[in-house]
Amino acid sequence: MVGRRIARRLAFLSSAALLFPLSSAIAETQAEPSQAERFDCRQLAEWEQPGSPLEWFERSLWASHCHTFQARAVRIGIDGVRTLALSRDIQDGIEREVARFLDGPSVFFERRGLIGRMTWSSDDEEVPASPAGIARHIEQYYRLGMGSDERIANRSAVRLDIEPLDGMRFGQRLWLDSQTALPLKRELIDDRGRVVETFQLTELQPPELHSGGVVLDAQRPPPEHPWRPGWLPEGFIDQPIDTHDEQHGRAIGHRLYSDGLSTLSLFVEPIEEGQERLIPGLHRLGISLAVVRHVVANEHPMQVVVMGELPPRVLVQVAENLTWREAPSRE
């Protein structure tokens, strides 16, 4: 059923946020590795050490794309404590991340991808790779500061305090390896100032800088959907990902929006006769929340799902302000 496919997709996204909260976002593979543009990771060894919180943040994004490692981690959230084994490698310029739980139900998770772009592109504009674009973007919506140095996973760490400038998003504290800038720990802080999740590496084998290039996502025009969000929190940008899933003649539209640090996913699907539906209202999926609405657009019943690690009122407002193009006339 389509409803079940969306439910599985929601579980997939919430698992990704749980298992890989410290890694820079990677786009799904779109180009042949032998033909695609690449970022040469070896140049990171020649860059000067960051001198400001924003420079440290950008360096951490590049480091997350260019280092390979194996690690153990612990996640502490509202649903308990979980331990994980993590690994990251690069094959033919394509990034590969693997995680598995070491306690509770057996869960194995893998994703492959490349360095994404900040947003979709048109024929007359250049869109930067996401690390550079994100760093310039987030300083408009967050205040970045330096905390005291600490020791995480037996490595010296620099702490970044990232505070939102409004109540539309959550804040974070990040601890970055002072040698490589790899993220070692993250605390997610909600709009009431509470730590709602801690993800921390407890053991990190010496990371290695990739001695080659990592593939950059091709610049792509946005897809066409009969709907779009009529309201988004300021600074949230449409992300270039695969946004359409079609099987057995049923279509699911999916768009992802981000301000560079926080993200929300928007799913829209037709509701068909006898189809299983998600229950309308607010649902919790780990540390993420999802808002479900059933609406009628162009005389067709539709199911709308908005999901993210954001204040509930933000997700509700996005879900309630979807706009639709008029259906073409059949005359």
C-alpha positions as CSV (number, residue, x, y, z in Angstrom):
1,M,0.0,0.0,0.0
2,V,1.1,3.6,-0.6
3,G,0.5,4.5,3.0
4,R,2.8,1.7,4.1
5,R,5.5,3.0,1.7
6,I,5.3,6.4,3.2
7,A,5.4,4.9,6.7
8,R,8.5,2.9,5.7
9,R,10.0,6.1,4.2
10,L,9.4,8.0,7.5
11,A,11.0,5.2,9.4
12,F,13.9,5.3,7.0
13,L,14.4,9.0,7.5
14,S,14.1,8.9,11.2
15,S,16.6,6.0,11.3
16,A,19.0,8.0,9.2
17,A,18.8,10.9,11.6
18,L,19.4,8.6,14.5
19,L,22.3,6.7,12.9
20,F,24.1,9.4,11.1
21,P,23.5,12.7,13.0
22,L,27.1,13.7,12.9
23,S,27.8,13.3,9.2
24,S,27.5,15.9,6.5
25,A,24.5,15.4,4.3
26,I,25.2,13.3,1.2
27,A,23.2,13.3,-2.0
28,E,22.1,10.1,-3.6
29,T,24.3,9.0,-6.5
30,Q,23.2,10.7,-9.7
31,A,26.2,10.6,-12.1
32,E,28.7,8.1,-13.4
33,P,31.7,8.4,-11.1
34,S,34.2,8.3,-14.0
35,Q,32.6,11.4,-15.6
36,A,31.5,13.5,-12.6
37,E,33.1,16.5,-11.1
38,R,35.1,15.8,-8.0
39,F,36.5,17.5,-4.9
40,D,40.1,16.6,-4.2
41,C,40.3,15.6,-0.5
42,R,44.0,15.9,-0.4
43,Q,43.9,19.7,-0.3
44,L,42.4,19.6,3.2
45,A,45.8,18.7,4.5
46,E,47.1,22.0,3.1
47,W,44.4,24.2,4.5
48,E,45.2,26.4,7.5
49,Q,43.6,25.6,10.8
50,P,40.2,27.3,11.2
51,G,40.2,30.6,13.1
52,S,36.5,31.2,13.7
53,P,33.4,29.1,14.7
54,L,32.0,29.4,11.1
55,E,35.3,28.2,9.6
56,W,35.4,25.3,12.0
57,F,31.8,24.4,11.0
58,E,32.6,24.5,7.3
59,R,35.8,22.5,7.8
60,S,33.8,19.8,9.7
61,L,31.5,19.4,6.7
62,W,34.4,18.9,4.3
63,A,36.1,16.5,6.8
64,S,32.9,14.4,7.0
65,H,33.0,13.9,3.3
66,C,36.8,13.2,3.0
67,H,37.8,11.0,5.9
68,T,37.3,7.3,6.3
69,F,37.1,5.6,9.7
70,Q,35.5,3.0,12.0
71,A,34.0,4.0,15.3
72,R,31.7,3.0,18.2
73,A,29.1,5.5,19.4
74,V,26.3,5.9,21.9
75,R,23.0,7.7,21.4
76,I,21.0,9.0,24.3
77,G,17.5,10.1,23.5
78,I,13.9,10.2,24.9
79,D,13.5,6.6,23.8
80,G,16.5,5.4,25.7
81,V,20.2,4.6,25.2
82,R,21.6,2.7,22.2
83,T,25.1,1.8,21.2
84,L,26.2,1.5,17.6
85,A,29.1,0.5,15.3
86,L,29.9,3.0,12.5
87,S,32.1,2.8,9.5
88,R,32.8,5.1,6.6
89,D,34.7,4.6,3.4
90,I,35.0,6.0,-0.1
91,Q,34.9,3.7,-3.2
92,D,35.5,5.2,-6.7
93,G,34.7,8.6,-5.3
94,I,31.3,7.5,-3.8
95,E,30.8,7.8,-0.1
96,R,29.6,4.8,1.9
97,E,28.3,4.9,5.5
98,V,27.3,1.8,7.5
99,A,25.8,1.6,11.0
100,R,24.5,-1.2,13.1
101,F,23.0,-1.4,16.5
102,L,25.0,-3.3,19.1
103,D,22.0,-3.7,21.5
104,G,18.3,-4.2,21.3
105,P,16.7,-5.2,18.0
106,S,19.2,-6.0,15.2
107,V,19.3,-3.1,12.8
108,F,21.7,-2.6,9.9
109,F,21.7,0.6,7.9
110,E,23.7,1.6,4.8
111,R,23.7,4.6,2.5
112,R,25.8,5.6,-0.5
113,G,26.1,9.0,-2.0
114,L,28.2,12.0,-2.9
115,I,28.8,15.7,-2.0
116,G,25.5,17.4,-2.6
117,R,24.6,20.9,-3.8
118,M,23.0,23.6,-1.7
119,T,19.9,23.7,-3.9
120,W,18.5,23.0,-7.3
121,S,20.0,24.9,-10.2
122,S,18.8,26.6,-13.4
123,D,20.5,27.1,-16.7
124,D,21.8,30.6,-15.7
125,E,23.2,30.0,-12.2
126,E,25.9,28.1,-10.4
127,V,25.1,26.3,-7.2
128,P,28.0,25.7,-4.8
129,A,28.8,22.4,-3.2
130,S,26.8,22.1,0.0
131,P,29.6,22.5,2.6
132,A,30.6,25.9,1.2
133,G,27.0,27.0,0.6
134,I,25.8,25.8,4.0
135,A,28.5,27.6,5.9
136,R,27.6,30.9,4.3
137,H,23.8,30.3,4.7
138,I,23.6,29.2,8.4
139,E,25.2,32.3,9.8
140,Q,22.1,34.2,8.8
141,Y,19.9,32.1,11.1
142,Y,22.2,30.9,13.9
143,R,24.7,32.4,16.2
144,L,27.9,30.4,16.3
145,G,30.3,30.6,19.3
146,M,33.3,28.7,20.7
147,G,33.1,26.8,23.9
148,S,35.9,25.3,26.0
149,D,38.1,22.6,24.6
150,E,37.3,19.1,25.9
151,R,38.3,15.5,25.3
152,I,35.9,13.2,23.4
153,A,36.7,9.5,22.5
154,N,40.3,10.1,23.8
155,R,40.8,12.9,21.3
156,S,41.2,16.7,21.8
157,A,37.9,18.4,20.7
158,V,36.8,22.0,19.9
159,R,33.3,22.8,21.0
160,L,30.9,24.9,18.8
161,D,27.7,26.4,20.4
162,I,25.1,26.9,17.7
163,E,22.1,29.0,18.8
164,P,19.1,29.8,16.6
165,L,18.2,33.4,16.1
166,D,14.5,32.6,16.2
167,G,12.1,30.0,17.6
168,M,11.6,28.2,14.3
169,R,14.5,25.7,14.7
170,F,16.6,23.8,17.2
171,G,20.1,24.6,18.4
172,Q,23.1,22.3,18.7
173,R,26.4,21.9,20.5
174,L,29.1,20.2,18.4
175,W,32.4,18.8,19.5
176,L,34.9,18.6,16.6
177,D,38.2,16.7,16.5
178,S,40.9,19.4,16.8
179,Q,43.1,17.5,14.4
180,T,40.7,16.6,11.6
181,A,37.5,18.6,12.4
182,L,35.5,15.4,12.3
183,P,32.4,15.7,14.5
184,L,32.8,13.6,17.7
185,K,29.7,14.6,19.6
186,R,26.4,16.4,19.1
187,E,23.7,17.6,21.5
188,L,20.4,18.6,19.9
189,I,18.7,21.4,21.9
190,D,15.0,22.1,21.5
191,D,13.2,25.5,21.5
192,R,12.9,25.3,25.3
193,G,16.6,24.9,25.8
194,R,16.4,21.2,26.7
195,V,18.9,18.6,25.4
196,V,16.6,16.1,23.6
197,E,19.4,13.9,22.1
198,T,23.1,13.3,22.6
199,F,25.1,11.4,20.0
200,Q,28.7,10.7,20.9
201,L,31.6,8.7,19.5
202,T,33.1,6.6,22.3
203,E,35.9,5.0,20.3
204,L,37.4,6.2,17.0
205,Q,40.1,4.4,15.1
206,P,42.6,6.9,13.7
207,P,40.7,8.5,10.7
208,E,42.4,8.6,7.3
209,L,42.2,11.4,4.8
210,H,41.0,10.0,1.4
211,S,43.9,10.2,-1.1
212,G,41.7,11.1,-4.0
213,G,38.5,12.8,-5.1
214,V,34.9,12.6,-3.9
215,V,32.2,13.0,-6.5
216,L,30.1,16.2,-6.6
217,D,26.4,16.0,-7.4
218,A,25.6,17.3,-10.8
219,Q,23.6,20.5,-11.0
220,R,20.0,19.6,-11.6
221,P,16.8,21.5,-12.3
222,P,13.9,21.0,-9.8
223,P,11.2,18.5,-10.5
224,E,7.6,19.5,-11.3
225,H,4.9,18.8,-8.7
226,P,1.3,20.0,-8.6
227,W,1.9,21.3,-5.1
228,R,4.3,23.4,-3.2
229,P,4.6,24.7,0.4
230,G,2.9,28.0,0.8
231,W,4.9,28.7,3.9
232,L,8.3,27.7,5.2
233,P,10.5,29.0,8.0
234,E,12.8,31.7,6.8
235,G,16.0,30.3,5.3
236,F,14.7,26.8,4.4
237,I,15.8,25.9,0.9
238,D,14.5,23.2,-1.5
239,Q,17.2,20.5,-1.5
240,P,18.3,18.6,-4.7
241,I,17.4,15.0,-3.9
242,D,15.3,12.3,-5.6
243,T,11.8,13.5,-4.8
244,H,9.5,11.1,-6.6
245,D,8.7,7.4,-5.9
246,E,6.3,5.6,-8.3
247,Q,5.2,2.0,-8.1
248,H,2.2,0.2,-9.6
249,G,0.9,3.4,-11.0
250,R,0.8,5.2,-7.6
251,A,3.0,8.3,-7.1
252,I,4.5,9.8,-3.9
253,G,5.9,13.3,-4.1
254,H,8.8,14.0,-1.7
255,R,10.6,17.3,-1.2
256,L,13.3,18.1,1.4
257,Y,14.0,21.6,2.8
258,S,16.9,22.7,4.9
259,D,18.4,25.8,6.4
260,G,21.8,24.1,6.4
261,L,21.5,22.6,9.8
262,S,17.8,21.7,10.4
263,T,15.7,19.8,7.8
264,L,12.1,19.0,7.1
265,S,10.6,16.5,4.7
266,L,7.3,17.0,2.9
267,F,5.5,14.0,1.4
268,V,2.3,14.2,-0.7
269,E,0.4,11.2,-2.1
270,P,-3.1,10.5,-3.5
271,I,-5.5,8.5,-1.3
272,E,-7.2,5.7,-3.2
273,E,-10.2,3.7,-2.5
274,G,-9.5,1.0,0.2
275,Q,-6.0,2.3,0.8
276,E,-4.5,2.2,4.2
277,R,-4.0,5.7,5.6
278,L,-1.8,7.2,8.2
279,I,-3.8,8.6,11.2
280,P,-4.0,12.5,11.0
281,G,-2.3,14.4,13.8
282,L,1.1,14.7,15.4
283,H,3.3,11.5,15.6
284,R,6.7,11.0,17.3
285,L,9.4,9.0,15.4
286,G,12.4,8.8,17.7
287,I,13.6,12.4,18.1
288,S,11.7,13.5,14.9
289,L,8.1,14.6,14.7
290,A,5.6,14.0,11.9
291,V,2.4,15.9,11.1
292,V,-0.2,14.1,9.0
293,R,-3.2,15.8,7.2
294,H,-5.8,14.5,4.8
295,V,-6.9,17.2,2.3
296,V,-8.9,17.4,-1.0
297,A,-7.1,19.1,-3.9
298,N,-8.5,19.4,-7.4
299,E,-11.3,17.1,-6.2
300,H,-8.9,14.3,-5.2
301,P,-8.2,13.2,-1.6
302,M,-4.5,13.6,-0.7
303,Q,-2.4,12.6,2.3
304,V,0.2,15.2,3.4
305,V,3.1,14.3,5.8
306,V,5.6,16.9,7.2
307,M,8.5,15.5,9.2
308,G,11.6,16.9,10.9
309,E,13.5,17.8,14.1
310,L,11.7,21.1,14.5
311,P,9.1,22.7,16.9
312,P,5.7,21.0,16.4
313,R,4.1,24.4,15.5
314,V,6.5,24.8,12.6
315,L,5.6,21.4,11.1
316,V,1.9,22.1,11.6
317,Q,2.1,25.4,9.8
318,V,3.9,23.9,6.9
319,A,1.3,21.1,6.6
320,E,-1.6,23.6,6.8
321,N,-0.3,25.9,4.1
322,L,0.3,23.7,1.1
323,T,-0.8,25.3,-2.2
324,W,-1.9,23.5,-5.4
325,R,-1.9,24.3,-9.1
326,E,-5.3,24.1,-10.7
327,A,-5.9,20.9,-12.7
328,P,-5.9,21.4,-16.5
329,S,-9.3,21.8,-18.0
330,R,-10.8,18.7,-19.7
331,E,-12.8,20.7,-22.1
